[in-house]
């Protein structure tokens, strides 16, 4: 029987790559539901191809358009709670969650509340509310399978291993498009330059985060929650080729790595078929790709955003929610041409400083911290524009 799959964020980068894997001959996968925001024409094409029973669009107007072009047998949920209604209604085994940003937290909790497997590409769920999300998974008996390439790599390296025997996890980072650029060149970077990632095909927020290493800062927080690691056991290594997706160093000095071409379909495929390894046409080893694997230390002077992730691990509480919210606002301001690339980290640091004491013990408290950080970041953007 085919594995029934929800695709959350079906028109985004993760969603489209998941769809590619579903349509592979003999994939053994069936789309039970699709969730998107407002791209109704793209969703209509997906509905006509995969014939899911349920679809959700948070844009009510787009949902009305969709209803006119899909079969009446397909239920279309609409409005701000549409994704949650889809998760409650659909019969599925795994949800591949590629919704971007803080909007992905509620769907993550909803999937876990149903006791289903969560294939998590929405790192913000763990960055914002890692303790709550992991506790929800434990109490509901639900599995979280990381879809970020680095965390999937760590997960694969730890199969059959005791996490207490980890000395350090080496989280790899490509270094982004500005790895070899000077501070002055980074300060003058345009959005187009920041979005030109040398290796990966990702959405705009993640790609800008790769350029600043803020994405790696968020992944440090995610790693902390997923595997229960403190700062001393998390290490970041810049690996420009993006072939070694991460490494686990054990207490005996052995280092285990997971390697593969820089293709997000790899970790998505692993999550979809876990605990098995399904057959795929994805590329594996090649002399051309694997012939030159190098590593270097990150430069915290040119990329100060990385340290903010470790700060959040140390301080805990609502700091992850604050960092994520401020970054979302600052990245959009950069893409809009309102601030420079280095100002993203400055605004995020300012939000963390201002947000000390915000309640991180409850979901309501975390959401208030999120709102506080967004307001603070917007004010900081306005201040930067006045200078």
Secondary structure, DSSP 4 states (H G I P E B T S, - for coil): -PEEEEEETTTSHHHHHHHHHHTSTT--EEEEEEEESS-HHHHHHHHHHH--SEEEESSHHHHHHHHTTS-TTSEEEESTTHHHHHHHH---SEEEE---STTHHHHHHHHHHTT-EEEE--THHHHHHHHHHHHHHHHHT--EEE-SHHHHHHHHHTTT--GGGEEEEEEEE---TTTT--HHHHHT--HHHHT--SS----HHHHHHHHHTHHHHHHHHHHHHHHT--GGGEEEEE-TT--EEEEEEETTS-EEEEE--S-THHHHHHHHHTTS----------HHHHS----B---TTT-THHHHHHHHHHH-TTHHHHHHHHHHHHHHHHHTTSS-SHHHHHHHHHHHHHTTT---SSHHHHHHHHHHHHHHHHHHHHHHHH-
